[in-house]
Amino acid sequence: MFNQEVYPAVNVNQQAERQFLNFLIPSLPAPGLGGPPGIPGFPGPGLQPSQAPTAPPPPFIPQQAVASPFAIDPGAISLCMFRNTFIWLSNGQGFWFYPIIIGPRSVAGFRWNGRFWVIFGIDTRRIVSFTCF
C-alpha cells in the first residue's frame, strides 16, 4: 500500500488502479507459454494470449447512451468483450477501449491513445456509460 505521508497526492482511485494494474501485468503469461485453460484471454499451453486489436477503433465518437444504475455491472459490459467499446467516465472523459478481462469490479484491456492501443484497466465504478460495436 502507498504511504500517505510519502505520496500525499495519490488518491484512492489512483491507488486502486495501480493495484489492479500491478495484479494484471505480472499475471500475463510469457508469449508461447499460455496460461490456465478456461480463462478468457489466457488460452492453454501452446497458444498465444489475447493481444491488442490490429486496427484502430472507428473514427467517430458515438452519442452517449442514457446511463442506468446497472449499466456497468460485469454482465452488461461482458457483452462488449473483444469488441471496440466507447466508455464515458464520471469525470467527463470518454475514450475507445477494447476489453479482454472483466472482473467483479474492474475491467482490463486496451485503450486507444489516438495513435495505438495501450494496456489499461479501470474500476467499473468510474464508468458512467458505454457502448460497443
C-alpha positions in Angstrom: 0.0 0.0 0.0 1.1 3.6 -0.6 2.4 5.6 2.4 0.1 8.7 2.6 3.0 10.8 4.0 5.3 10.0 1.1 2.6 10.2 -1.6 0.0 12.7 -0.3 -1.3 13.5 -3.7 -2.2 9.9 -4.5 -5.9 9.4 -4.1 -7.9 6.2 -3.6 -8.8 5.8 -7.3 -5.2 6.0 -8.3 -4.2 3.5 -5.6 -6.9 1.1 -6.8 -5.8 1.4 -10.5 -2.2 0.9 -9.5 -3.0 -2.2 -7.5 -5.2 -3.5 -10.3 -2.5 -3.0 -13.0 0.2 -4.5 -10.7 -2.1 -7.5 -10.4 -2.8 -7.7 -14.1 0.5 -7.1 -15.7 2.6 -9.7 -13.7 -0.1 -12.3 -14.2 0.2 -12.2 -18.0 1.9 -15.3 -19.2 5.0 -15.1 -21.3 4.4 -15.4 -25.1 4.2 -19.0 -26.1 3.7 -20.3 -22.5 -0.1 -19.9 -22.4 -1.9 -19.7 -19.2 -4.5 -21.5 -17.2 -7.0 -23.1 -19.5 -10.6 -21.8 -19.5 -9.7 -18.2 -18.5 -10.7 -15.7 -21.3 -7.7 -14.1 -22.8 -5.4 -16.7 -21.4 -5.5 -19.8 -23.6 -3.9 -23.1 -22.7 -0.4 -24.2 -23.4 1.0 -23.6 -26.9 -1.5 -20.8 -27.7 -0.8 -17.1 -27.6 -2.6 -14.8 -25.1 -5.0 -12.2 -26.4 -3.4 -9.2 -28.0 -4.3 -5.7 -28.7 -6.5 -5.1 -31.8 -4.6 -4.7 -35.0 -6.8 -1.9 -36.4 -7.7 1.5 -34.9 -11.2 2.0 -33.5 -14.0 3.6 -35.5 -13.1 7.2 -36.5 -16.1 8.8 -34.7 -17.3 9.4 -31.1 -20.7 7.8 -30.6 -23.5 9.6 -28.9 -23.6 8.8 -25.1 -26.2 6.3 -24.1 -28.5 7.1 -21.2 -26.8 5.7 -18.1 -28.7 3.4 -15.6 -27.6 2.2 -12.2 -27.0 -1.2 -13.8 -25.1 -0.1 -16.9 -21.7 -1.2 -15.8 -22.2 -4.4 -14.0 -19.9 -7.2 -15.2 -22.8 -9.0 -17.0 -23.6 -5.9 -19.1 -20.1 -5.0 -20.0 -19.1 -8.6 -20.7 -21.2 -8.3 -23.9 -18.5 -6.0 -25.1 -15.6 -8.4 -24.7 -13.2 -8.3 -27.6 -15.2 -5.5 -29.3 -14.5 -1.8 -29.8 -16.2 -0.1 -26.9 -16.6 3.6 -26.2 -16.5 4.4 -22.5 -17.6 7.6 -20.7 -16.2 8.2 -17.2 -17.7 10.0 -14.2 -15.1 12.8 -14.7 -16.4 13.5 -18.2 -13.6 11.7 -20.1 -14.5 9.4 -22.9 -12.3 7.0 -25.0 -12.2 3.9 -27.1 -11.5 0.7 -25.2 -11.1 -3.0 -26.1 -12.0 -5.1 -23.1 -10.4 -8.6 -22.7 -10.8 -9.3 -19.0 -13.8 -8.5 -16.8 -13.7 -8.9 -13.0 -16.4 -8.3 -10.4 -15.4 -4.6 -10.0 -12.9 -3.9 -12.8 -12.3 -4.3 -16.5 -9.0 -4.6 -18.3 -8.0 -4.5 -21.9 -6.6 -1.9 -24.3 -7.2 1.8 -24.5 -6.8 3.8 -27.7 -4.5 6.8 -27.1 -5.0 8.4 -30.5 -2.1 6.5 -32.2 -2.0 3.0 -30.8 -3.6 0.6 -28.3 -2.1 0.6 -24.7 -2.9 -1.9 -21.9 -5.3 -0.4 -19.5 -7.5 -1.3 -16.5 -10.2 0.6 -14.6 -12.6 0.3 -11.7 -16.1 -0.1 -13.1 -17.5 2.3 -10.5 -15.8 5.1 -12.5 -17.7 4.2 -15.7 -20.9 6.1 -16.3 -21.9 4.5 -19.5 -20.5 2.6 -22.5 -21.5 1.4 -25.9 -19.8 -1.3 -28.0 -19.6 -2.0 -31.7 
